């Protein structure tokens, strides 16, 4: 791996992490329930970014390591968070919120898969 790749992943990951923090803060201004809405939004938006990149740059994505490193690996890697999703789902289940835990899994996987499929199906 060359230094340009590392720099692009680093920059994209930092921007994605800041975007995730912003979504969490903004969501907390109007939503304070048990369901981890900010994580669902972040993960869904990250899938949307990946889908749009795969659609718009479908001919270039396999040729451009820089595009993939900055946006898909870096930004979307920093913006989405499988570990937070998993932890929040386990916490919901431990706290007795079985329906919300199952809903979180179904919505997160369904929305993420659906968004990516929508953009790359053709």
Phi, psi and omega per residue, in radians:
X1 nan 2.307 -3.104
X2 -1.572 2.963 -3.054
X3 -1.209 -0.503 3.083
X4 -1.134 -0.762 3.125
X5 -1.054 -0.807 -3.140
X6 -1.083 -0.757 3.129
X7 -1.096 -0.768 3.139
X8 -1.134 -0.734 3.103
X9 -1.125 -0.738 3.108
X10 -1.057 -0.846 3.140
X11 -1.130 -0.823 3.126
X12 -1.089 -0.743 3.131
X13 -1.102 -0.700 3.097
X14 -1.121 -0.784 3.111
X15 -1.105 -0.720 3.121
X16 -1.118 -0.696 3.122
X17 -1.155 -0.699 3.091
X18 -1.154 -0.698 3.093
X19 -1.095 -0.707 3.106
X20 -1.095 -0.760 3.093
X21 -1.055 -0.737 3.136
X22 -1.118 -0.744 3.111
X23 -1.080 -0.736 3.124
X24 -1.083 -0.805 -3.139
X25 -1.128 -0.804 -3.127
X26 -1.114 -0.780 3.140
X27 -1.072 -0.676 -3.105
X28 -1.182 -0.298 3.108
X29 -1.219 -0.510 -3.084
X30 -2.203 0.049 -3.103
X31 -2.507 2.148 -3.105
X32 -2.357 0.550 3.138
X33 -1.539 -3.129 -3.105
X34 -1.235 -0.587 -3.044
X35 -1.152 2.315 -3.096
X36 -1.350 1.220 -3.059
X37 -1.103 -0.714 -3.108
X38 -1.068 -0.691 3.118
X39 -1.178 -0.734 3.099
X40 -1.060 -0.769 3.128
X41 -1.116 -0.841 -3.132
X42 -1.043 -0.829 -3.129
X43 -1.138 -0.676 3.114
X44 -1.177 -0.750 3.102
X45 -1.136 -0.646 3.082
X46 -1.096 -0.717 3.076
X47 -1.121 -0.655 3.094
X48 -1.092 -0.777 3.107
X49 -1.069 -0.816 3.114
X50 -1.046 -0.804 -3.132
X51 -1.051 -0.783 3.138
X52 -1.127 -0.755 3.118
X53 -1.082 -0.765 3.140
X54 -1.136 -0.581 3.123
X55 -1.322 -0.914 -3.049
X56 -1.186 -0.685 -3.071
X57 -1.911 0.523 -3.028
X58 -1.021 -0.530 3.129
X59 -1.460 -0.344 -3.058
X60 -1.845 -0.317 -2.989
X61 -1.086 -0.635 -3.141
X62 -1.344 -0.328 3.139
X63 -1.667 -0.350 -3.024
X64 -1.899 1.670 3.061
X65 -1.111 -0.610 -3.106
X66 -1.104 -0.771 3.115
X67 -1.081 -0.826 -3.139
X68 -1.140 -0.748 -3.117
X69 -1.139 -0.757 -3.106
X70 -1.234 -0.894 -2.971
X71 -1.617 -0.859 -3.046
X72 -1.399 -0.931 -3.125
X73 -1.291 -0.835 -3.072
X74 -1.307 -1.273 -3.035
X75 -1.052 -0.940 -3.086
X76 -1.189 -0.542 3.059
X77 -1.145 -0.672 3.108
X78 -1.373 -0.496 -3.072
X79 -1.437 -0.705 3.139
X80 -1.556 2.830 -3.072
X81 -2.676 1.683 3.106
X82 -1.220 -0.592 -3.124
X83 -1.159 -0.736 3.105
X84 -1.151 -0.739 3.088
X85 -0.985 -0.832 -3.115
X86 -1.135 -0.801 -3.136
X87 -1.096 -0.784 -3.120
X88 -1.148 -0.629 3.108
X89 -1.167 -0.775 3.105
X90 -1.077 -0.719 3.133
X91 -1.100 -0.740 3.079
X92 -1.028 -0.793 -3.137
X93 -1.130 -0.749 3.125
X94 -1.112 -0.580 -3.133
X95 -1.465 0.057 3.071
X96 1.545 0.204 3.137
X97 -1.699 1.163 -3.068
X98 -1.018 -0.834 -3.115
X99 -1.049 -0.803 -3.130
X100 -1.146 -0.643 3.091
X101 -1.100 -0.828 3.116
X102 -1.144 -0.730 3.107
X103 -1.039 -0.725 3.121
X104 -1.061 -0.776 3.128
X105 -1.123 -0.853 -3.093
X106 -1.099 -0.827 -3.141
X107 -1.148 -0.794 -3.093
X108 -1.076 -0.839 -3.124
X109 -1.265 -0.754 -3.126
X110 -1.105 -0.816 -3.138
X111 -1.167 -0.824 -3.135
X112 -1.038 -0.859 3.121
X113 -1.088 -0.780 -3.119
X114 -1.054 -0.747 3.140
X115 -1.121 -0.872 -3.134
X116 -1.086 -0.776 3.141
X117 -1.047 -0.728 3.141
X118 -0.985 -0.731 -3.065
X119 -1.446 -0.451 -3.048
X120 -1.954 0.076 -3.037
X121 -1.113 -0.461 -3.062
X122 -1.443 nan nan
